[in-house]
């Protein structure tokens, strides 16, 4: 996990540098802070040298986020999400399919770019995500925590299309699509170490002025 820790440290340092460069621009115009909620579906799987073949499996994801609008184009958005991930790995040696389910608390920090086309605004974003695997189990309900590490680290890239509502505290509704590419090895067992997460996620989000 040393590699994942180093990547996380580098990502935090980069984020701090970007914020330091962007904060002086906020003196020209007030940058609002919005609170949001999101929920949707994730399709996850494993990849790596120790994964023979796999299938994407559906799961739920949802949580909250805080959007800090630095200026009209750039924003920083930290999130706290819960995801139920599932995957099916085919064990060619045994001739069987192994289904794995994991509960993950994920903390992405997204750097977002917006097009100035209100009330419909497309956005692109990228950023790191730190995940805490709170539970792992096989498809038959057996505990599999000993076979996996507790911490995941991934890169996130995606986009959204938002529509400004300005209906009281509800400021915006958006449809989001993103891809998580796992960068840390999750396997913690013999012959099952080079295993990473790959996930596509689609969500609906609501933003509120605070």
C-alpha positions, 0 to 999 in steps of 0.5 A: 500500500506504499504506492497508493499512499504516495499517490494520495500524498501527491494528489493532495499536494496538487489539489492544494497548489491548485486551490492556492492559485485559484483563491486570489480570483475569489476576491473579484466575485463571491464564490458560492458553496452548495451542498448536494446529494446524489444517488445511482447505479454503479457497474464494477468489476476487477482487473489485474494479472490475477484476474482470469476473466470477469463480468461487470455486476450492478450495485448501488451508490449514493452520498453527499457532496460539497461544491465550492465554486472558485469562479464561473469556470472552475470548482472543487467538489469533495464527496462522501459516497457509499457504494455496494460493488459486485463482480464475478470472476471466473476461476478457470482452474476450478471451473467455477464462478466466484462472486464478490460483493464489497461495501465501500466508503469512497471520498473523491475530490473532483476538479470541475470545469464548466461551460458558460451555457446556463441554464443548461451547463455541461461539465467535465471533471477529474480527481483522486478518490480514497476508498475504505472497504468496510466489508467483503463477502463471497456470493454465498455469504461467506466473509472474505475480508481476509482476502482483500485490503481495507483501503482502495485508491483510484482515479476518477474521470467523468462529466455531468449535464446540469440544469439550473432551477433556482426554485427556493433552496434547490439550485440545480439538478444534474445527470452524472456519469463517471469512470473509476480506475483502481490504482491500488492492489486490493488482493491480500491472499496468495495468488490473488494480489494483483487485483484492482477495481474498475467501475462505471457509475451513473447518478442523479444529483440535487444541489442546494444553496447554503 
